[in-house]
Amino acid sequence: MSVKAKVFVNCGQAIGSNEVEVARQVAANLARLGFDTYVAVEEQTLRGLKENVFAQLADSEYFVFIDFKREALPGLHPVIHRGSLFCHQELALATFLDIPVIALQEAGVKRDDGILRFVQANAVQFSDRHLVPDVVAGLVAQRQWRADWRNALVLERASTQFGDANLRGTASVARFFHIGVRNLNRHKAARNCHVYLERAIRIGASTPIPVETIEFKWAGSTLPYVTIGPQSCRHFDAVWFVLDKPTEPRFSVYADAAQFTPAIPGVGEYRLVYAAVSENFETARGAFILTVQPSPSGWSLISEPWPGAA
């Protein structure tokens, strides 16, 4: 699995200036260093802010703030310019989201204005815009920003994995298929994680199978909530079968009433969408194809590329 940290590149885009080209060169340098990038485009609508800027910020690991000068502030000698209001608003959001920041300010911009006064970003001054991409690349190396991680959880599964175990108190043998929830963050543990089946549908059918929001069992744990350490993985019991009842897939959930347990109606192929929820991470989803056959050799649970479950 290829993992790349995303850098949100935030700078002005004044008409008739070279600011857009500077941003593109910054992004190109970062891409050569192995990062994914997003160059912020100024949005004019609330919907655009929510769907583009806010969403991209929440999905980024790092933030580059480049404050180009705007009009001169009146009544000041020597002349001092204001910076980009839009850029400062995005910096405030990045600060709220606790995203690491590299900050640059063009010479002549009012120093430590706005939120810069409070976030201690230690903005680096520049006077030659053409040098900005190389300055950013140097600061990325100096700050030891790493491209090989994400602030995210992902659901993953090895297609050949299963485990057999004797059912307690019986002579029956059960086969368990597990899904892993991996924490890609290098520093932060995922707290209070639980998993539930969000959607189930028979392949080729138009109507989903009704499912309730109910916590699934984590492998090796008796608790519905677990911690997943930085760059580590915990598995949950996604589905299991009793070997002598091969057409009855079963689910281990924390419920005291039968209607909360998903019911898969026998032989066929099914798309199952699981969601992993954590106190301090965005919800992660994964789609998997479950094959139910009259013989255990025909059982399988295979990952489907997300978002293939829509």
N, C-alpha and C positions, 0 to 999 in steps of 0.2 A: 504494500500500500504506500503510494507516494504522499508524503505529508509536507506541505509548505506553509510557513507562516505568512500571513497577509499584512502588508503595510498600507495604511491609509495615507495617501499623499494629499496634503491640504495646502493649497496656495491660491493666490488671486488669479483671476483670468480676465484682466481688463482688456476691453476691445482696443485694438491698435497697438498692443504691447507684445513682447515676446514671452509673456508669463506662461501661456499654454505650452509653448515649446520647451521652456525650462522644466515644467512639470513632467512632460513626456520623457525628457532626458533623465530626470531623476528616477522615474519609474523604470526606464530601460536599464539603468545602472543597477537598480535593486533586483530586477529580473535576472541579470547576469550573476548576481550574488546568490540566486536560488530562491528568492522570495516571490510570492504572488503580490500583485499591487492593485490598488484602486485609486484612480485620480479623481478627486472630488470635483464635481461640476455643480456650479451654483444653481440651486433650484428656486423656482418662483412660486411653487404651490406647496401647501401643507402635505398633500398626497405625495408629491415628489420627494419632499423631505423624509417622510415616513418610509416610503418604499425604496428609496435609493440611499440617501445620506445616512439616515439613522440605522437602516438595516446593515449597510456596509460597515459602519463604525462598530456595531455590536459584533460583527463577524471578523474583526481585525485584531491582530496581536500587537501591532506597533502603529505609531502615529508620527508622521513627519509634518511639522508646521513651518510654513515659509510665509513670512509676513512682508509683502511688498508694500512700498509706500504709496499712499494715495494723496489727496489734496493737502495743501499746507494748512496747518491750524492757525487761525487768525491771532494776531497780536503777539506773536512769539519771536524773539530774536536771541540767537540765530534761528533761522527758519526750521521748524520741526513739522513733520508730516504725521497724519494719522495712518494707522494700518488698516487692514481689511476687516471690516465688521463681521462679514460672513465667516472668515477664517477663525476669528476669535470665538464666535459662537460654536463652531465645531470643536475648537480646543476645549471649551467648557464641557462639552459632551464627552470628549475623550478623557478628561480629568475625572468626571463623574464615574465613567466606566473603568477607571484605574488602568488605562492603557499607557505603557511606556512611551514617552515623547522625546523626539529630537526637535528642537526649535531653532529657527534662523530668522533674523530680522535684517531688513535692508537698512544700510546706513541712512540716517535722516528720519527714520521712524521713531516716534516717541517711545523711549525705553520703558520697559516694564509697565506698559499701559494695560488697562482692563484686567483680565484674569491672570495675565502673566505676572502681575504683582504678587499673586497669592500662590501660584503653583510651583514657584522656584524652578522654572524650566531652564534657567541659565542660557538664554537665547544667544546664539553665536551671530555676530554681526558680519555682513558681507556688503561689498560695494560693487563687485563685478558679477552680474547675473549669470554670465556664461560659466563661471566657476562653481556655481551652486551644486550641480549634480555630483561633482567630484568631492566637494565639501561634505555633502550628505553621505556619500559612500565611505569617506574616511571616518565620520562620526559613528556610522553603523559598526565599523570594525572596532573603533575605540570603545564603544559601549557593549561590545560583544553580543550584539543581536544575533540570534540564531534563526535560521530558516527552516529547521527540521522539526517543527512542532506546531501544534494548533491549540487554541484555547477551546477545546471541544471534546465531546464524547462521541464515539462512533460505535455502531453495532456491527459485529463481524462474526463469521462462522466458517470453520473448515468443513467442506462439504462431506468429507468421509468420517467426521467425528461422531461417535456415539459411545455410550457406556452401558453395560449390562449389570444388573444387580438383582439379588433375590429380594422379593417383597417380604417385609418383616411379618412373621407369623403365618406365612403360607409357603407352599412349594412352588409358587409361580416365579418366573423370571421376567423382569421388566427391562426395556431398552429405552434409555434416556438420550435425547438430542438437546444439546446445549447451544446457547448463543452467548458470545462475549460482549461485554460493554467495556470498551477501552477508553481510558483517559489520556488524551494526547498532550495535555499540558505538562510542561517540564517542571513546574514548581508547585502547582496547586492541587490539593486533593479534592475530589468530588464528594460532597457531603450529602447524607440522607438520600441516597439513590434508591429509586424503586422502578420497576418495570411493569407495564401492563400491555395487554393485547388491545390495540386501538381499532383494528379493522380486520375482518375475515370475509373472504368471498370465494366461492367455487369458480375455478377458471371456466370462462364461457357463460357464467350466469350473470344476470343483470341486477339481482338483488343481494346485498350483503347479508351475511349470517349475523344475527343479532349478538352483540357482545357487551358485557358490562365492564366498566372501569374497575378493575380489581387487581391487587398486587400479586405478582408471580413470585415463586420461591427462588431464592438464590442458591446455587449449588454450595453445599457445605455450610449453610447457615440456617438457623431457625428464626431469623428476624426478617421482616419484609423490607427493611431499610439497611443499606450498607454504605461503607466508605470505600471509594476507589482511589488509591494513591496515585501520585504523579507518574505518568507513563506506565501505568499498570492496568491490569484487566481483571474483572470479575465476571463469572459466568452464571447464567440462570437457566433453570429447567424450562426450555421452550415448549417441548411436547414429549410425551412418552407413550409407550405401548406395552401391554402385557403380551408376551410372545404367543400365548395360546388364544389370544383374542385380537388377531392382527388388523381387523378393520375398525377398531375403536380407539382412535387417538385420544389421549388424556392430557390434562393440564394440572399442574400443581399450583394452586392459588390459595390465598388466605381468605377463606370464606366459610361461613357456617350454614349456607343455604345453597341448594343445588343450582338455582337459577343464575348464580354468579359465576359458575364454571362454564367456559365455552363448550359448545356442543358442535362437533364436526360430524356431518352425516355420512360417514362411511367412505367407500372406495371412491377415489378421484384425486384431482389436483386442486390445491387451494392456495390462494395468496394470503399470507398472514403479515400484517403490519404491526410491529412492536414499537413502543415508545419508552425511552429511558428518561426519567425525570430526576433532576438533582436540584438541591437547594441553591447552588451557586454556578450552574451551567445552563446553557440553553437546552431545551428538550431535543434529544436525538431520536431519529426514527430509522427503521430499517425494514425492508420488505424481503420476505422469504417464501419460497415455493415448497409447500408440503405435499408429498406424494404418498397416498395411502393405497396399499395393495393387499390382496389376501395372503401374501407371503411376506415374512420379514425381509427377504432379499429385495423386495420392491419398495421398501420404505426409504424416503429421503427427505432432507430439509436443506435447500440450496438457496444461497443469497441471490437476490435480484438487485440489479443496479438501482439505486435511489436517485431520482424520484420516480421509479417505475411503478409505484403502488397507487398512483392517482387514478 
